[in-house]
Amino acid sequence: MAFCSNCGNTLTGKERFCAQCGADVSAKTAAAGAPSSPPPAAPVPPPAAQVFASAPQPATQTFASAPPQYVAPAQGPVVVAVPPGQAPAGAQNRNSMLGTIIVIVIVAGLVYYYYSKSHPGASTPASNPPAASQPASQPGAPSAPPPAGSGSGGNAALVNQQAFNAHWQSENGFLVLTTATWANNSAVALTSAVVQCEQDDANGADLSQYRVTLNGPTNANATSSYSNIRIGAFIANTAKVNCTIVHVKPAS
């Protein structure tokens, strides 16, 4: 039996290099005259010396602990805190705009109302409510009917048989007939009569002319009464008002 002269490892006698320490043992085998007893055992090297025969171990690398990962919160509705008793900004804006529109509409309505009250239309006087003795039909608005005597059927003769009397006054810038009577002195029932009123100054000059239709019927030899008939705009220096019937319409 042979031994390695370097480390004392047991050899088979056929190695060239010691499997333990790697020393060349081809010329130093125990068969060439090595003593029958093994030499004193050499001190066993520390375990680190055996690392050469085995595969190198990968070095262990120490890493710092990984920082904690950020976990995104679960998706869900976002709740916005609103102070008690206070609506969100969008709702406040809509409420403010709605309130402004309402105020504008109210102001416009009031302006229109007071303007219409203080500036009544001169060319379209409103119909007046009938008096107790006035027939159900109302006087019509001022119009421009055919002149007296026009048409067929002897209207001129019927016109000449009509009588009209009235009292007038100025009221809110209008010429108003406070009381009026239409007497049909003909033998024919009439459905309407056109009255023409003239405003004259103190010298008798004609200042304006307005026409209004009185609705009947007024029967033959009968009288119809009216009140508060608005004729047209009142002329400031009017001294006299003259109203006459200029056209009539017989009942069919």
C-alpha positions in Angstrom: 0.0 0.0 0.0 1.3 3.4 -0.9 0.8 6.8 0.8 1.1 10.4 -0.4 4.3 11.9 0.9 2.7 15.3 1.1 -0.5 14.7 2.9 -0.4 11.0 3.9 -3.4 10.1 1.8 -3.7 6.3 1.0 -2.8 5.6 -2.7 -3.5 2.6 -4.9 -0.1 3.0 -6.5 -1.5 3.9 -9.9 -2.1 7.6 -9.4 0.1 10.3 -10.7 -1.4 13.0 -8.5 -2.8 12.7 -5.0 -6.5 12.9 -5.1 -6.4 14.6 -1.6 -3.8 17.3 -2.1 -2.9 17.2 -5.8 0.8 16.4 -5.2 2.8 14.5 -7.9 3.1 10.9 -6.5 4.1 9.0 -9.7 7.8 8.7 -8.5 7.1 8.4 -4.8 4.9 5.5 -4.3 5.3 3.2 -1.4 5.9 0.2 -3.6 9.3 1.6 -4.5 10.6 1.0 -1.0 8.2 2.7 1.3 8.2 1.3 4.8 5.6 -1.3 5.6 4.1 0.9 8.3 2.6 4.2 7.3 4.4 7.3 8.3 3.0 9.3 11.1 -0.1 10.9 10.0 0.3 14.5 9.1 -1.9 17.0 10.7 -5.3 17.2 9.0 -5.7 20.5 7.2 -8.6 22.6 8.1 -11.8 21.8 6.2 -11.2 24.9 4.0 -8.4 23.0 2.3 -10.8 20.5 0.9 -12.7 23.1 -1.0 -10.1 22.7 -3.9 -11.4 19.2 -4.7 -15.0 20.2 -4.8 -16.8 22.6 -7.1 -16.6 26.2 -6.0 -19.7 27.3 -4.2 -21.4 30.5 -5.3 -20.9 33.3 -3.0 -23.9 34.3 -1.0 -24.9 37.9 -1.7 -26.8 39.8 0.9 -29.4 42.3 -0.3 -31.1 44.9 1.6 -34.7 44.2 2.4 -37.0 45.2 -0.5 -39.0 48.3 0.1 -42.7 47.7 0.7 -44.7 47.7 -2.5 -47.4 50.4 -2.9 -50.8 48.7 -3.3 -53.2 50.9 -5.2 -56.5 51.3 -3.4 -59.5 49.5 -4.9 -61.4 51.6 -7.5 -64.7 52.9 -6.1 -66.8 56.0 -5.9 -65.1 59.1 -4.5 -66.9 60.7 -1.7 -66.5 64.5 -1.4 -67.4 65.9 2.0 -69.8 68.8 1.8 -70.5 71.1 4.8 -73.9 70.6 6.2 -76.6 72.8 4.7 -74.5 73.7 1.7 -75.1 72.3 -1.8 -72.2 71.4 -4.2 -70.7 74.2 -6.3 -72.4 73.1 -9.5 -75.8 73.0 -7.8 -75.2 76.5 -6.3 -74.4 77.9 -9.7 -77.5 76.4 -11.3 -79.7 77.7 -8.4 -78.1 81.2 -8.7 -78.7 81.3 -12.5 -82.3 80.1 -12.0 -82.9 82.8 -9.4 -81.5 85.5 -11.7 -83.8 84.4 -14.6 -86.8 84.4 -12.3 -86.0 87.9 -11.1 -85.5 89.2 -14.7 -88.8 87.7 -15.8 -90.7 89.3 -12.8 -89.0 92.7 -13.4 -89.8 92.6 -17.1 -93.5 91.7 -16.4 -93.8 94.6 -13.9 -92.2 97.0 -16.4 -94.6 95.9 -19.1 -97.6 96.1 -16.9 -96.9 99.7 -15.7 -95.9 100.8 -19.2 -99.2 99.4 -20.7 -101.2 101.1 -17.9 -99.6 104.5 -18.5 -99.4 104.2 -22.3 -102.6 102.8 -23.6 -102.8 102.4 -27.4 -104.6 105.3 -29.1 -105.4 103.5 -32.3 -106.9 100.4 -30.7 -109.2 101.5 -27.8 -110.6 98.6 -25.8 -114.3 97.9 -25.8 -116.2 99.2 -22.8 -118.5 97.2 -20.6 -122.2 97.8 -21.4 -124.4 99.9 -19.1 -127.6 98.5 -17.7 -129.6 99.9 -20.6 -127.0 99.0 -23.3 -127.7 95.9 -25.4 -125.4 92.9 -25.1 -123.4 93.8 -28.3 -120.5 96.1 -27.6 -119.4 99.2 -29.6 -116.6 98.1 -32.0 -113.1 99.6 -32.3 -112.7 102.8 -34.4 -112.9 101.8 -38.0 -113.2 103.3 -41.5 -116.5 102.1 -42.9 -118.0 103.3 -46.2 -119.0 106.9 -46.2 -122.6 107.8 -45.5 -125.1 107.1 -48.3 -122.8 104.5 -50.0 -124.1 101.1 -51.1 -127.6 100.1 -52.3 -130.9 99.7 -50.6 -131.4 103.3 -49.7 -128.8 103.5 -46.8 -128.6 107.3 -47.2 -132.3 107.6 -46.4 -131.8 105.4 -43.4 -128.8 107.4 -42.2 -130.9 110.6 -42.3 -133.4 109.0 -40.0 -130.8 108.3 -37.2 -130.2 110.4 -34.2 -127.1 110.3 -31.9 -126.5 112.2 -28.7 -123.6 111.9 -26.3 -121.7 113.5 -23.5 -117.9 113.4 -23.7 -114.8 114.0 -21.5 -111.0 113.5 -21.6 -109.9 110.5 -19.6 -106.3 109.3 -19.4 -105.4 111.0 -22.7 -108.5 109.6 -24.5 -111.7 111.1 -25.8 -114.5 109.1 -24.0 -118.2 109.3 -24.6 -119.5 108.8 -21.0 -123.2 108.4 -22.1 -124.6 108.0 -25.6 -128.0 107.2 -27.2 -128.7 105.9 -30.7 -132.3 106.4 -31.9 -133.4 104.5 -34.9 -136.3 106.6 -36.3 -136.7 104.4 -39.4 -139.1 101.6 -40.0 -136.2 99.1 -40.5 -134.3 97.2 -37.9 -130.6 97.9 -38.0 -127.7 95.6 -36.9 -125.0 98.3 -36.6 -124.3 102.0 -37.0 -121.0 103.8 -37.6 -120.5 107.0 -35.5 -117.9 109.6 -36.6 -116.7 112.0 -33.9 -114.8 115.2 -34.7 -112.7 117.3 -32.2 -112.8 121.0 -32.9 -110.9 123.9 -31.3 -112.5 127.1 -30.1 -112.4 128.5 -33.7 -114.3 125.5 -35.1 -111.2 124.0 -36.8 -111.3 120.3 -37.2 -108.5 118.7 -35.1 -109.2 115.0 -35.6 -111.8 112.5 -36.8 -112.4 109.1 -35.3 -115.0 106.5 -36.2 -116.5 103.7 -34.0 -119.1 101.1 -34.8 -122.1 100.6 -32.5 -123.4 97.1 -32.6 -127.1 96.5 -32.4 -129.5 95.3 -33.3 -131.6 98.4 -32.8 -135.2 97.8 -33.8 -137.4 100.2 -35.8 -138.4 103.3 -33.8 -136.3 102.1 -30.9 -133.4 103.6 -28.9 -130.2 101.9 -27.7 -128.0 103.4 -24.9 -124.3 103.2 -24.4 -121.7 104.4 -21.9 -117.9 105.0 -21.6 -117.2 104.6 -25.3 -113.5 105.2 -25.9 -113.2 107.0 -29.2 -109.5 107.9 -29.7 -106.6 110.1 -28.5 -107.7 113.4 -27.0 -106.4 116.6 -28.5 -105.2 119.0 -25.9 -106.9 122.2 -27.2 -110.2 120.5 -28.0 -113.2 122.8 -27.3 -116.1 120.9 -28.9 -116.9 117.3 -30.0 -119.4 116.6 -32.7 -120.6 113.0 -33.2 -123.0 111.9 -36.0 -124.1 108.6 -37.5 -122.6 108.2 -41.0 -123.4 104.6 -42.0 -126.0 102.0 -41.0 -126.4 98.3 -41.8 -130.0 97.0 -42.0 -130.8 93.6 -40.5 -131.0 90.9 -43.2 
